[in-house]
């Protein structure tokens, strides 16, 4: 007969929680201090060139000059981990980077990363915006950047208001664009 006072193996003890939290904090620290370069986030999935290209693409899709690369890389890193386990996703990313470079070569005789002029890069991206590759990157970025409470103050967003009684008497009466 099984001992019912024993905790299930899936319980997260305080010791395990602290251990795992420490690993997560160390990982974020490495990324934020630059020991892990922003282009290395997906190197195992799509190579250094692919990582750098996707990071440049991310910054061009959602251009926020005041955001550091680490915020974009933090959104794209889980995508790279998924790509390592999902061959279809890995293929989508690799072929997407290849198509970006091909279109850049056709239009400007340079790879996407070598395009110094932002309007040129945006022109290439607009040609691909209906592709599943572009939509996947755009969707992950949108949710990852704009759902990040750490970044909300940088965008001037104070977070959800319903639990604080709504926007009445909390700045709604101060909007000047209506």
Secondary structure by P-SEA (a helix, b strand, c coil): cccccccccccccaaaaaaaaaaaaaaaaaaaaccccccccccccccaaaaaaaaaaaaaacccccccaaaaaaaaaaaaaaaaacaaaaaaaaaaaaaaaaaaaacccccccccccaaaaaaaaaaccccaaaaaaaaaaaaaaaaccccccccccccccccccccccccccccccc
